[in-house]
Amino acid sequence: MVRFTKKKKLYATASIAAISLLIFGAVKMNLPEQKNDLKVINGITDETGAYKNYTDFINESATKKKLNEIEKKNLLSFMEENIKILSGDVSVDDIEKHNENIVVKYSVPKLSLAPVTGAFLDYTFIIKPPSMGSKGVAGSYLGHIERADEKSPWEYADISMMDASDVTIYTNFTSADVETLKLKPEKRFFRDDLASGAEAINFSTRHDYKKFVNSNDNGANYAYYRYSTVRNGVKVSVVFGVKKAQYDEAAAVPSNWFYVYMKREG
């Protein structure tokens, strides 16, 4: 999904989580120890969130967008950080303190004693800096992570290529990218398998089929590719969802995926 301020973002399944923020709480923009002045996003946006001397990497008047190597490299980097969080290889606090690309926004319930179980990860990157007489180009991705409670490890994460202007995003994913993320292929299945119960929806917090397909455009996925990786001694499942229009039965990898879901196992 793309979130609009005055700049666009690709963002994750968390539209329901975003609605819950409005109903149950607020987004915790700054933790006391955060040093957001060091973040990329703060150096290229004004107080309203609009880019200063930069344009967005997605042209909202276009019908499609193929990620170039810089854009895909940053997407892979963002996915890697999500995997590390789920495996416990890195903490969210460490990400916020030391990763200049990511700003963490916790979902804080109104009730002070209620646990913080969700957070958005806002990843911003520069594709091309401004030059004499021309603006630079910047991009961003938004992910969402969830956990059972504050004593539990982060268990779920997701990122989607949903765009508010209906621009079709081509991720241009290859076998080399699978190797970069150290993913081991496990199986391929389809939406009908989820509907029949042949495959469990165990990669999302929404395990009920109707709730899953009716939230955040999850129902747009036609085929799923399941992979896994082991980090820090912990297995993490990585499931890519692909729309029917982008599905290629002959493709060994999800060349142009729409969603990626990640789950800590065990």
N, C-alpha and C positions, 0 to 999 in steps of 0.2 A: 504494500500500500504506500501511497505517497502522501506525506503530510504536508499541508501548505501552511507556511507562515508567509513570508514574501520570497522564500526560496523553497525548492522542492526537495523531498527526501523519499527514497525507497524505504518502506518500513514494514514491520513484521506483523504477525498474526494479531497483535495485541489491540485491535480496535475494540474488542469487547473489554479488554483490560482498561483501555483508555476511557470507555464509557463508565466503567466502574470507578475510575478515578474521580469523575465528575459527581458520581452518586455517593461514594463512600469516603473519598479523601482527596488529597492534593498530591501533586508531584513534588517530591522533595528535590529541589533544584540544586542545592548546595549543602553538602555535609560540612561540618565545622573545619575538617582537615583538608577539604578540597582546595586545590590551587588552580581554579579554572582559568586564571589569567594566562596560564601556560598552554591552554588548549588551542588547537588549530582554529576551531570554530570562532573563538573570541578575537582572533586576529584578522578575520576576514568578514565579520558581520557587524552591523550597528546595533543599537539598543533595541531595535524592533525585530531583530533576527534577519534582516535583509542583508544580502551580500553587499560588501563595499568593494567596488572595482573588480568584481568577479561575476561571471554568469554561471548558471547551473549546467551540469553536464547532460541534462535531459531537456531537450527542446519540447515544450508542451504543445507546440503546433505540429510536431512530427507524429507519424503513426507507428514508427518502430525505432528501436535503439539497440544497436549491437555494442556490447561492452568491448572497449579496446583493451590492450594489454595492461595499461596502468590501472584502469577501472577494475579489471578482473583481479589483478594482483592485490588491490586493496580489499576487494570482496573476499578473496581467499584469506587475507590477513585477518579480516573481521571474523570469518568463520572459525579460524584457528583460535582466536581469543575466546570465542564462545565455547569451543571444545575444551580449552584449558580451564575455563571457569567450572564447567560441569565435572571435569575430572578432579578438580581441586588442585590442579597444577599451579594455579594462580588465583588470588582472591580478587573479589570485586573492588575492594579498597585499594589493592595494589594497582589494578587497572586504572582506577580513577586518579591515583597519585602520580603514576609514572607513564601512562600511555597518552601521548599528546593528541591522538586522534579520537579518543573515546571520552564522552561525558556520560556519567551515570545519573539517571533520574529515578529515584526510588518512588514507588507507589506507597504513600503513607496514609493509612486509615485515619479517619477522624477520631476514633477511640484510641487514646494514647497507649492503652495496654494491648491493643491488637497487634499481632505480629506483622512485620513487613515481609510480604511473600512474593512481591514482584518488582521488577525494575526494567527500565528501558535503557538500552545501550545506544547512544547516538554517535555514530562514527563519521567523521568529516575528514576529507582529504583534498589535497590540491593536485590538480592534473597539470595545469600550466599556470605559472605566475604571470602577473601583469607585465606588459612590456610597453615601450614607448608608443603611446597612442592607441593601445588595445587592452581590453580587460583580460584578466586571467579566467581560468575555468576551474571550478571546484565541484565536488560531488559529495554525497552523503548516503549512508545506509542506516536504517534503524532496526534494531533487534529487540527482542523481549525475552527475559528469563524469569523462571518461576521456581518456587520451592515450597515445601509443606509448611515450614515455620522457620524462625530465625536460628534455631539450633540445628536445623537440617541443612545438608549441602544443596546447592542449586541443582535442580533435577531436569528442568526442561528449558529449551531455547528454540527460537525460530526466527527466520528472516524470510521475507517474501519479496517478489519482484512486481508486486501490485502497484499500479501507477494511477493517480487520481485523474490524469488527463487521458487515460486509456492508451498510453503509449505501450506497445508490446516490447518487453525487454528480452533481448537475446543474450543469454549469459555466456554463450560460446565456450561451454565447459568441455574439457578434453580428458583423455586418460592421464595426461601429464599432471593435470590438476588433481586428479584422484591420488596420484602418487605424492604430490606436494602435501596433501592433507593426511597422508598415510592411511588411506581408507581401504578396507578389505571388502570386496563385494560379497553380499550374502544372498539376496533374492530380488526378483521383480514381481510385483503384483499390481492389481488394478482396483479402481473404485468399487467395482462390482464385488470384489472379494471382501471389501470392508462392509458393504451392504449386507452380504450373505452371512457374515461372521466367519468366513473362511480365514480371514486375517484380522487380528485384533488391532484396534486403534490404540496401541501402547506407546506411541511416539508423541502423543499430545495429551494435554491435561483434559481434553474433552473426549472421553472414551465412548460415549454414546454416539452412534452413527449419525442420527438426525441432528444432534447438537453440533457435531463436528462439521458436517457439510454445510450447515446453515450459518456458520460463523466465519467471518473474515474472508469469505470467498474460498474457503478450503474445498468447497464442492467443485471448484473449477479444475482441480487435479483429476486427471484421468488415469495416469500410470504412476507407480511409485518404484523407486530404486532404493533398496536398503543396503547400507554399508555399515561397517563398524570400525572403530579404532580403539586402541588401548593406550591410555596416557596416565602416567603416574600410578600405574597398576590398576587403573579403573577402565572398564569398558564403556564406551560411549557409542550409542547407535546414531547414525546419520541417515535420514530418509529424505530423498528428493522427490517432490511432487512435480509432475509434468502435465501441462494441458494437452488435450487431444490434438489440437492443431500443431503442436510442436513435438508430438510423440513420433519417434522413428523406431519401429520394431527391430530394425537391423542394427541400431546403434547399441554399442556395448555400454555406453555411459549416457546419463541424462544431459544431452548436449545443450538444451535450452530449458532449464528448469524454472518453475514458477515459485515453488516454496522449498525451503529446507527446514526440516525439523530435527532437533538434536535432543537426545535423552541420556542421562546418566543411568547406567544399569547397575543394579545391586546396591 
